[in-house]
Amino acid sequence: MRWNLRLTAANKGIWKASELQRSLAEHGLVISAGKMSGLWSGQPVSLKLEYLDVICVVLGCEIGDLLIPEPDKVPRPGEETVQQAAVAAAGPPVVPRRRDGRSLPPM
């Protein structure tokens, strides 16, 4: 999922996190400056469902405007993930060796 709060807010003419924070407070949702900053500039790790209701009312949007599905990022059985493909492409790890061929001790 991709969090799309800033673009949704911008489409409603809200350009600053503080503007949205004020509007949310007017609707009974008081959010700290730190939490608002996280909602505005990042992707929240957790968010109460009732918060989503208030955000949608304030922005006049649907939940699908805030949460954009990204099904292509979901690994499918039998398919390599991007990370697995990168590791495979890099080949085996390089083990530092001394001039006499013996391995160096781990750091």
Backbone as numpy.savetxt, mean C-alpha at the origin, in Angstrom:
# Nx Ny Nz CAx CAy CAz Cx Cy Cz
-4.70 -5.07 -3.49 -5.54 -3.89 -3.49 -4.65 -2.65 -3.49
-5.11 -1.66 -4.18 -4.42 -0.38 -4.20 -5.32 0.65 -3.54
-4.78 1.43 -2.62 -5.50 2.47 -1.90 -5.48 3.73 -2.75
-6.65 4.28 -3.02 -6.80 5.36 -3.98 -7.45 6.60 -3.37
-7.13 6.90 -2.11 -7.78 8.01 -1.41 -7.44 9.36 -2.02
-6.17 9.61 -2.29 -5.77 10.94 -2.76 -6.43 11.31 -4.08
-6.44 10.37 -5.02 -7.05 10.67 -6.32 -8.55 10.85 -6.18
-9.18 10.03 -5.38 -10.63 10.16 -5.16 -10.94 11.51 -4.52
-10.14 11.92 -3.54 -10.35 13.22 -2.90 -10.11 14.35 -3.89
-9.07 14.24 -4.70 -8.76 15.28 -5.69 -9.91 15.43 -6.69
-10.52 14.32 -7.06 -11.66 14.38 -7.99 -12.84 15.12 -7.38
-12.87 15.23 -6.06 -13.94 15.97 -5.35 -13.47 17.36 -4.93
-12.27 17.77 -5.39 -11.76 19.10 -5.07 -11.09 19.22 -3.73
-10.74 18.11 -3.12 -10.02 18.13 -1.83 -8.56 17.82 -2.12
-7.70 18.80 -1.87 -6.29 18.68 -2.26 -5.35 18.49 -1.08
-5.83 18.68 0.13 -4.97 18.56 1.31 -5.58 17.59 2.30
-4.69 16.85 2.97 -5.13 15.91 3.99 -5.89 16.62 5.10
-5.46 17.83 5.44 -6.12 18.57 6.52 -7.55 18.94 6.15
-7.80 19.20 4.86 -9.18 19.49 4.41 -10.07 18.27 4.62
-9.57 17.12 4.22 -10.34 15.88 4.38 -10.52 15.56 5.85
-9.47 15.75 6.64 -9.55 15.48 8.07 -10.64 16.32 8.72
-10.73 17.59 8.33 -11.76 18.49 8.86 -13.16 18.01 8.47
-13.32 17.62 7.20 -14.63 17.14 6.73 -15.03 15.85 7.42
-14.07 14.96 7.64 -14.37 13.71 8.35 -14.81 14.01 9.78
-14.13 14.95 10.42 -14.49 15.32 11.80 -15.90 15.89 11.87
-16.29 16.66 10.86 -17.64 17.21 10.81 -18.70 16.11 10.72
-18.29 14.95 10.22 -19.20 13.80 10.11 -18.99 12.80 11.25
-18.26 13.22 12.30 -18.11 12.39 13.48 -16.91 11.48 13.50
-16.06 11.54 12.50 -14.87 10.69 12.46 -13.64 11.55 12.73
-13.16 11.50 13.97 -11.98 12.27 14.36 -10.76 11.37 14.20
-9.85 11.80 13.34 -8.64 11.03 13.05 -7.43 11.88 13.43
-6.46 11.27 14.10 -5.25 12.00 14.48 -4.48 12.41 13.23
-3.61 13.40 13.40 -2.80 13.88 12.27 -1.92 12.76 11.72
-1.36 11.94 12.61 -0.51 10.83 12.16 -1.27 9.80 11.36
-2.44 9.41 11.84 -3.27 8.44 11.13 -3.74 9.03 9.79
-4.10 10.31 9.79 -4.54 10.96 8.55 -3.41 10.99 7.54
-2.21 11.26 8.01 -1.05 11.28 7.12 -0.85 9.92 6.47
-1.00 8.86 7.26 -0.87 7.51 6.72 -1.95 7.18 5.70
-3.17 7.59 5.98 -4.27 7.36 5.03 -4.05 8.14 3.74
-3.54 9.36 3.88 -3.39 10.25 2.74 -2.21 9.86 1.85
-1.08 9.53 2.46 0.12 9.35 1.66 0.57 7.91 1.49
-0.06 7.00 2.14 0.37 5.61 2.02 -0.80 4.68 1.80
-0.56 3.44 2.07 -1.61 2.44 1.99 -1.83 1.92 3.39
-3.03 2.10 3.95 -3.24 1.71 5.34 -3.10 0.20 5.53
-2.51 -0.16 6.66 -2.38 -1.57 7.00 -3.72 -2.10 7.49
-4.43 -1.26 8.25 -5.75 -1.63 8.72 -6.62 -0.38 8.74
-7.91 -0.60 8.58 -8.87 0.49 8.54 -10.22 -0.06 8.94
-10.86 0.57 9.89 -12.17 0.10 10.33 -13.19 0.30 9.22
-14.08 -0.65 9.07 -15.09 -0.56 8.02 -15.98 0.66 8.19
-16.26 1.04 9.44 -17.09 2.23 9.65 -16.38 3.50 9.18
-15.04 3.50 9.22 -14.29 4.64 8.67 -14.53 4.75 7.17
-14.54 3.60 6.50 -14.78 3.60 5.05 -16.14 4.20 4.72
-17.14 3.88 5.53 -18.47 4.46 5.31 -18.43 5.98 5.37
-17.77 6.52 6.40 -17.71 7.97 6.55 -16.90 8.60 5.41
-15.78 7.99 5.06 -14.96 8.51 3.95 -15.78 8.55 2.67
-16.54 7.49 2.40 -17.36 7.46 1.19 -18.45 8.53 1.21
-19.06 8.77 2.38 -20.08 9.82 2.48 -19.45 11.18 2.21
-18.33 11.46 2.87 -17.67 12.76 2.73 -17.23 13.00 1.28
-16.68 11.97 0.63 -16.19 12.14 -0.74 -17.26 11.88 -1.79
-18.42 11.40 -1.36 -19.48 11.09 -2.33 -19.03 10.04 -3.32
-18.39 9.00 -2.79 -17.84 7.97 -3.67 -18.32 6.58 -3.24
-17.94 5.61 -4.01 -18.20 4.20 -3.70 -16.91 3.57 -3.20
-17.03 2.45 -2.53 -15.85 1.74 -2.01 -14.89 1.38 -3.14
-15.42 1.10 -4.31 -14.58 0.75 -5.46 -13.75 1.91 -5.97
-14.08 3.14 -5.56 -13.25 4.29 -5.91 -12.02 4.38 -5.00
-12.16 3.86 -3.78 -11.07 3.91 -2.80 -10.16 2.69 -2.86
-10.73 1.53 -3.12 -9.98 0.28 -3.16 -10.01 -0.28 -4.57
-8.86 -0.28 -5.23 -8.76 -0.74 -6.61 -8.18 -2.16 -6.59
-8.94 -3.15 -7.06 -8.42 -4.52 -7.08 -7.24 -4.65 -8.05
-6.28 -5.47 -7.68 -5.12 -5.77 -8.53 -4.94 -7.29 -8.61
-5.85 -7.97 -9.31 -5.79 -9.44 -9.34 -4.53 -9.99 -10.00
-3.87 -9.21 -10.83 -2.64 -9.69 -11.48 -1.50 -9.89 -10.48
-1.61 -9.30 -9.30 -0.56 -9.43 -8.28 -0.73 -10.69 -7.43
-1.83 -11.40 -7.62 -2.08 -12.61 -6.82 -1.39 -13.79 -7.49
-0.48 -14.48 -6.76 0.19 -15.63 -7.37 -0.78 -16.77 -7.63
-0.64 -17.39 -8.76 -1.48 -18.52 -9.14 -0.67 -19.81 -8.95
-1.34 -20.90 -8.59 -0.62 -22.17 -8.43 0.13 -22.52 -9.72
1.39 -22.89 -9.57 2.19 -23.28 -10.73 2.89 -22.12 -11.42
2.59 -20.89 -11.04 3.24 -19.73 -11.64 4.31 -19.20 -10.69
5.40 -18.71 -11.27 6.43 -18.08 -10.46 6.01 -16.67 -10.10
6.36 -16.23 -8.90 6.15 -14.83 -8.56 7.30 -14.03 -9.15
7.16 -12.73 -9.19 8.21 -11.87 -9.72 9.49 -12.06 -8.92
9.37 -12.18 -7.60 10.54 -12.35 -6.75 11.22 -13.70 -7.04
10.44 -14.77 -7.20 11.03 -16.07 -7.51 11.74 -16.03 -8.85
11.15 -15.36 -9.83 11.76 -15.27 -11.16 13.07 -14.49 -11.09
13.12 -13.43 -10.28 14.35 -12.64 -10.14 15.46 -13.46 -9.50
15.12 -14.24 -8.48 16.12 -15.09 -7.82 16.64 -16.14 -8.80
15.73 -16.75 -9.57 16.14 -17.76 -10.53 17.04 -17.16 -11.61
16.73 -15.95 -12.05 17.52 -15.30 -13.09 18.91 -14.92 -12.59
19.02 -14.63 -11.30 20.31 -14.22 -10.73 21.28 -15.39 -10.64
20.76 -16.59 -10.62 21.63 -17.76 -10.53 22.00 -18.06 -9.09
22.90 -19.03 -8.91 23.27 -19.41 -7.55 24.05 -18.28 -6.88
24.00 -18.22 -5.55 24.72 -17.17 -4.86 26.23 -17.32 -5.03
26.91 -16.20 -5.06 28.37 -16.20 -5.19 28.96 -16.34 -3.79
29.82 -17.34 -3.63 30.46 -17.58 -2.34 31.89 -17.05 -2.46
32.24 -16.05 -1.63 33.61 -15.53 -1.70 34.61 -16.62 -1.32
35.70 -16.67 -2.05 36.73 -17.69 -1.79 38.10 -17.01 -1.69
38.94 -17.67 -0.97 40.32 -17.20 -0.85 41.08 -17.63 -2.10
42.28 -17.14 -2.24 43.09 -17.49 -3.41 43.40 -18.97 -3.48
43.46 -19.60 -2.32 43.76 -21.03 -2.31 42.52 -21.89 -2.55
41.35 -21.23 -2.80 40.13 -21.95 -3.15 39.22 -22.26 -1.99
39.68 -22.03 -0.76 38.84 -22.32 0.38 37.86 -21.16 0.59
36.66 -21.49 1.11 35.64 -20.48 1.39 36.07 -19.59 2.52
35.66 -18.33 2.44 35.90 -17.40 3.53 34.88 -17.66 4.64
35.24 -17.37 5.87 34.26 -17.56 6.95 33.11 -16.59 6.80
31.90 -16.99 7.23 30.75 -16.08 7.13 30.97 -14.83 7.97
30.37 -13.74 7.51 30.50 -12.47 8.24 29.41 -12.32 9.26
